[in-house]
């Protein structure tokens, strides 16, 4: 396992800084979280402005050769290692740039298309991802198919060279900004539920696509409901095989879980500063819980190194991505409970009445559920780890091997 920069990576870090210094402003050493997204959810206009800024920054990276660092050179990347990618994102996080909007395109859809897409799909989709022209969304979850993703009921009926799609998706991040979506549909109701699914690429401007924003408990609205009514999708937009969508699904989800698990969050220093502000740093119980959270931070950091080292050897993301995501979820839960405990009665305040305008209430306590549910719930990750890492028997399933049409609703 690699922990420190090699001489090559150290030189690359200096190269990253030179590019970033030339094109962006450094963040202050002490971040004012009261001015962050979490303390004051953006208005619709501010959200649109962020998207414009994100596309501009992505184009800047693309023009200078800093987009898709780990993608193969033949697809517009630089063919570098995951360690190089880690170094760049560590440095990029120090600058005031609109990053993160393309996690679903460059981090999820792109690797899936590179691994399993057709030559035509690669030629059409990959470059606009890297330039920032196209934002993507993930049309997976449904009202009756969240944790049990294979229970999805959005139907696609073959009509010549097209599929006609009808159904509903929910919790779709960035759908209101997306040009394209990764869409899972049911194409064979006579097959068992995991075998009758097809993975489609859908133009979000297609007739019959309706997007309705969902306002979250934090006041933000970056999730959406998406309704599909007689939406026509070319058969050429199938990734993998018809009725063979479970393989591409697993590729996408493994990349998503690794991204969630390695996402940068607040630091232990931020938590210590919160404890000092509320004069509880000398409390023995608080100190014990701070050390527990610190230990989780470090565990996640080293798990991230392990995943990146494996990726550097050319190994695709596997069940270890679930271990990483589950560790991150446990940290989020522990940190949320701790921040509320340290603030005491002040934790019930929000907005201008609250410390840091409610940053910790929104980010830590209310915001934890996006990562703990997104990409597969904590319970789903435990099943994956139990079955694929520990070798435990599968959970009993009454619907295993029977036609989907016969599964009770």
QUIMORA-V190395 format. One line per field, one symbol per residue. ss: DSSP state (a for helix, b for strand, c for the rest). phi: phi as a letter, one per 40 degrees, with the letter a starting at -180 (. if undefined). burial: + if it has 9 or more other ideal C-beta (glycine too) atoms within 8 Angstrom, else -. Layout:
BEGIN
ss: ???
phi: ???
burial: ???
END
This chain:
BEGIN
ss: ccccccaaaaaaaaaaaaaaaaaccbccccccaaaccccccccaaaaaaaaaaaaaaaaaaaacccccccccaaaccccccaaaaaaaaaaaccbcccccccaaaaaaaaaaaaaaccaaaaaaaaaaaaaccccbbbbccbccbcccaaacccbbbbbccbbbbbbbbccccccccccbbbbbbbccccccccccbbbbbbbcccccbbbbbbccccccccbbbbbbbbbbbbaaabbcccccaaaaaaaaaaaaaaaaaacccccaaaaaaaaaaccccccaaaaaaaaaaaaaaaaaaaaaaaaaaaaacccccccaaaaaaaaaaaaaaaaaaaaaaaaaaaaaccaaacaaaaaaaaaaaacaaaaaaccccaaaaaaaaaaacccccccccccccccaaaccc
phi: .cbbccdccccccccdccccccbacccccbccccbcdccadcccccccccccccccccccccccgbbfdccddcbgcbgccdcccddccccdccbcbcbhcbcccccbcddccccbccdccccccccccccgcbcbbbcbcbdbabccdcccbcbbbcbgcbbbbbiabagccgdcbccbbcbbbcbacccdccbbbbbbbbcccccgcbbbcbccccgcabcacbbbbfccbdcccccgbcgbcccddccccccccccccbccbcbcccccccccdcfbcccccccccccccdccdcdcccccdccccccccgccdbcccccccccccccdcccccccccccgcccccagccccffgdccccccccdccccbcghcdccccccccccbcgcccccbcccgbdcccccc
burial: -+------++-++--++-++---+--------+--+-++-++----+--++-++++++++++----+++++---++++--+++++++++-++--+--++-++++++++++++++-++---++--++++++++-+++++++++--++--++++++++-----++++++++++++++--++++++++++++-+++-++++++++-+-+-++-+--+-+-+-++-++++-+--+++-+-++++--+++++++-++++++++++++-----+-+++-++--+--+----++-++-+++-++-++-+++++++++++----+-++++++++++++++++++-++++++--++-+----+++++++++++++++--++-+-+++-++++++++-+-------------++--+--
END
